[in-house]
């Protein structure tokens, strides 16, 4: 939200200053403020459209469809230059330089080049300022992320002894109970696998999606043990996930949210469903839970957990992901789409 407000402020200041330059800066030289005010009302919108298309819209095609990027840039340049040339030829020249229409045609190459240069001098200046500002914001975000990572690593070091002790102890208990109580041994194995993933896989930048899904499956099994028949839990994988990687521990806060603010708050039987599907290089993950039909599923902790996941996805995947929340009367769903 702060970045969005910053973008609005930056654009407002930049284009206002450009407008004042075209109007007052030129008008004071010839004392023709009305003429240059009208000229500014034409120049600024055309420059704004060019800057928006060239800097914000067309670059999204640069890596996926490079030919569309260049065709778009050329088409925008030709169209806007012709619009500005036509305005000057049929409005400015008849009023202020009537002889010019007799000396040169509409499509006079030197004038078209001048229009192009005048247009892209300010578009380039805008792009430079905008990219510098974006780079500064990214550096600040990376510094914050690095600080958060450092703090998390320090906390992990403080608690490292206890998880290892628990993990090793669970393995010993499992070896004792596997013959006497297979069900208990199975749950201990799930818990041991859960802790093992937290200790080792979570430190990696990416993990196989199959491992992340198995981690969530173990968590759901342990929660099923806790809630019993009061909660119906299901995890469905609708396609092969081999070869697809994901940031570790990305899904757990969202699944935890299902129990904290769905099953825990439900008076009757509740349900939690996780669906994972894949289409070529895109994976879609739907995490849905039932809830009491008393309004929206909101809470400070729930909002914080979801906000943290959204922030991580923005930092890690950028434009290669989609994150949606569907908050209905009786259900709450999170939909993640990740492109690789």
N, C-alpha and C positions, 0 to 999 in steps of 0.2 A: 504493500500500500504506500509506503514512504517513497519507494522508487517510482511508482506511478505518479505521485504528487510532484516529485522532483522533475520528471519528464514533462509534465504539464507546465510547471513553472519555467523550466529551461526554454521550452518552445515559445511560451508567451513572451518572455523577455527578448529572445532572439528575433522573432518576427516583428515585434513591436519596434525594436531598435532599427531593424531593416526598413520598416515602413517610414519611420521618422527620417531616416537618412534619405530615402528616395523622395520624400515630400519636402521636408524643411531644408535638408542639406543641399538639394539641387535648387529648390525654390528661392533660397536666399541669394543665389548667384545672379539670377535673372529677374528677381522680384516678381515671379509668376507662380504664386503658390497654388492657384486653382488648377493650372495646367499640370503641375507636378503631383498634385493631390490625386487627380484623375489617373495620371500615369502610374502612381503608386498603387492605386486600387486595381490596376491590371497586372503590374509586375509582381506584387507580393503573392497573390493567389496562384499564379502560374509557377512561381519559384517554389512555393509551399508544396504544390502537387508534385512537381519534379523531385523535390527532396524526399517526400514521403515514399513515392514509388521507387526511387533509386536507392535510398538508404534503408528503408524499413520493409518494403514489400518484396521487391524483386530479388534481394539477396537470399531469400529462403529457397530459391530455385538453383542457386549457384552450384551446390554439390550434387543434387539429385537430377536436375535437368538444366545443365549449363547452357544449352542452346536457347532455352526460353529466357534465361537471364540476359543474355546478350541481345537477343531479338527485342526483348522488352525495353532494355536500356536505349537501344537505337530508336525504337518506335516512340518512346517518351520524348527523347531529345528532338526528333524531327517534328513531332506534333506540337510541342510547346514552342519551339523556335518559329514555326510557321504561324502559330496563333499570335505571338508577340510581333512578328514582322507584319502580319495582316493588320493588326491594330494600329501600328505606327503608320503604315502606308495609307490606310483609309480614314484614319482619324487625326493623328498628329500632323502628318505632312500637309493635308488640305488646309488646316488651321494656321500652321506656323511656317511651313516650308512648301508652299504650293508648287514651286518650280521643280521640286524633287521628283514629283510623279511624272514629270515630262522627261526628266533626264535618266531615270532608271526604272526598270520593270519591278514588279512585285518580287519575283524570284531572282533578285540580284545577289550573286554569290558573296561578294565582300560584305554586304549588309547582313546576310544570313550568318556569316562567320562571326560578325560583331555581336549579333543577337545571341549566338551560341556561347561566346566567351562571357558576355555580360550575365547570362543565365547561370553558367556553371561556376563562375567565380564565387558566387554566394552559396550555391548548392555545395560546392567543395568546402567552403568555409564552415557551413552548417555541419557537413559530414565530419570534418576534423574536430570541431567542438564536441559533437555528439559522441564520437568514438572515444575521445579523450575522457569525457565524463563517464561513459560506460566502462572503460578500462579502469578508471579510478574506483567505481562502485564494485567491480569484480575483485580488485585488489583488496578492498576493505572487507568484502565478504570472505575471501580466501583467508585473510588474517584472522577473522572471527572463527572460521571453521578450523583453522590450525590451532587456535587457542582452545576451542572446545575439544579437539582431538587430544591435545596435550593434557587437559584436565581429566578427560576420560581415561587416558592411559595411567595417570597418577592414581586415580581412584581404583583402577583395575589392579595396579601393583599393590595397593593397600589391602585389597580383598583376595589376593591371589592364593594365599595359603588355604583358606577355608574351602573354596570350590574344589581344589585338588584333593584335599582331605576327604571331602564328601564323595567326590567321584570315585576315589580308590576304595573307600569304605563300602560304597554301593556295589562295586564289583565283587568285593569279598562276600557281602550278604547274598548277592545273586548266586554265587557258586555254592553257597550253603543251602539256599531255598529251592534251587532249580529242580531237585528231585522230590522234595517234600511238598512243595506248594508251587506248581507250575504257573498259576495265575499271578501269584505274588511276584515270582521271579520275572515274569513278563513285564509287569509294571515297573519293577526295579530297572530292567533293561531299558525301557522307554525313558525313564528318568535319567539314567546314566548317559544315554545317547543325547538327551536334551542338554545336559551339563557339558558333555564333551563338545558339542557344537558351539556352545557359548564360550568355552575356553579357547578353542583353536580356530574354528572356521570364521568366527566373528572378527578376527584380526585381519583377515584377507580383504582386499578391495572388492573382489567378486568371488562368487561361489557358483557351482552348477545349480541351476534352478531345481533339479531333481533333489539335491541335498536340502535346499531351503524348504521344499514341499514336504519332504520326509520329516524335517524339523518341526514344521507346523502340525503334521500328522501325529507326532509324538506328544506335542502339547495338547492337541485335542483329545487324545487318548487319556492323558492324565486328568484333564478337566472332566471327561466323561466319568472317570472313577470318582471324582469329587462330587459331581452333581447327580450321578446315577440316572434313573429313568426320567428325572424332572427336565432334563435337557436332551433334545435329539440333535446329535452332531453328525455331520457328513462332510467329507472332502472328496471331490470328484475331479479327476484329471481326464480331459477329453481328447488329448492328443499327445504324441511323443514330445518330451521336453529335452531330449538329448541334444547336447551342443549349445544350449541356451544358458547364459550366465546372468546373475543378478547380484545386486549389492546385498550383503548378508544382513539378517535381522530387520529387513525392510517390512515384512508382513506381520511380524509378531505383535507390534503395538496395535495394529488394526484388528487382529483376531482377539487380543486381550480386551479390546474395547467392546467386543460382542458380549463377553461374559460380564464385564464390569457394569455395563449400562444397558444390557439386554437381559441376560439370564438372572443376574443378581437382583434386578429391579422388578422381575416378573413374578406375579403372584401365582400364575398358572404354569402349565407346561410351556417351556420355551424351546427354540431351535436356533442352531447356528449352521450355516452352509458356506463352504468355500468351493468355488468352481474355478478351474484353471484350464484354459484353452489356448491353442496356438494356431496361427495362420502364417506360414512361412517364417519371416523374421520378426513377427509381432506376437507378443503374449498378452492375453487378457485375463486378469484375475478379479473375480467378483467375490466379495466377502459380505455376507448378509446375515442379519440376525432379527429375530422377532423382538418386539418391545410392547410395553403397555400402551394402549391407544389413548394417551392423555396429552399428547402434544409432541413436540420435537425432542429428539434425543440430544440433550445438551448438558454439559457440565464442564467445570474448569479443567479437570484432569483429562476428560475425553477430548476436549478441544485442543489441549496442549499436545497430547499424543499424536493426534491427526495432523496438527500443524507442524510438528517435528518431522513426521514422515513426508509431508508435502515439501518442506524445506529441503530435506535430503534429496528428494527426487528432482527438484528444480536444480540443485547444485550438481547432481551426478548425471542426470539425463537431459537436462535442458529442454529443448523443443522435441526431443525424441520420446516424449511420454505424455500421457493424458491422465488426469486425476479428477474423478467426479464423486460427489456425495449425493445420494438420493435419500432424503429424510421424509418418509411417508408416515401415515398415522400409526400403522402397526408394524412397519418394518424399517430397518436402516441398512443401507447398502453403500459400500465403497467399491468403485470400479477403477482398476489400474490397467493402463495399457502401456507397454514398454516395447520400443522398437530397438532392435540390435543391428 
